[in-house]
Amino acid sequence: MELRDAVRRRRMVRAYEPGRPVPVESLTALLDLAIRAPSAGFSQGWDFVVLTDQADRDGFWAATTGDEEPDSWLRGMQTAPALVLCLSDPQRYLDRYAEPDKGWTDRDPSRWPVPYWDVDTGMAALLMLLGAVDEGLAACFFGVPAEHQAAALKAVGAPPDRRIVGVVSLGYPAPDRRSPSLRRGRRPLSDVAHAGRFGTPWPG
């Protein structure tokens, strides 16, 4: 599949065929794409925890939703047969940039204009989303609320210093309603691309 076709066909899917597992070969292919994402200083400060067993997925959902009554979104998402937790490791970046070729030996995270450990992990997640289209799979990227991050990390046995940038749900699509947010429409290129100066629309 051509890249631009995968980009145009990608969408967030929020309901899956629960009895149809994702092949291990497909999961491995998506993870192989993820680790090819760019990373500052080639730090590669990411980890991916793949949940395919029902008990593991139930533990994740219990840790991230607490006693909430499932709404339609959650009921749909809980049908996903595979979840990939995308974790960032800030310390790996701080250590990498304290090496001689970088020289920020104070390991001060305030030096960073944005948290590149999260940015890079997000780019890795996007490669999985695009790869899912190529694999004939449906996918969604969603976040874990701040108040549930520690419990979710504990549920999957991850170190407490990791950050859950997001989770990629994977499976085969079930009938699902279009997101009402799509009614907002896509912002045109002339609104978001600027030529030379902010406010000068890109002519394309």
Secondary structure, 3 states (H helix, E strand, C coil): CCHHHHHHHCCECCCECCCCCCCHHHHHHHHHHHCCCCCHHHCCCEEEEEECCHHHHHHHHHHHHCCCCCCHHHHHHCCCCEEEEEEECHHHHHHHCCCCCCCCCCCCHHHCCCCHHHHHHHHHHHHHHHHHHHCCCEEEEECCCHHHHHHHHHHCCCCCCCEEEEEEEEECECCCCCCHHHHHCCCCHHHHCECCCCCCECCC
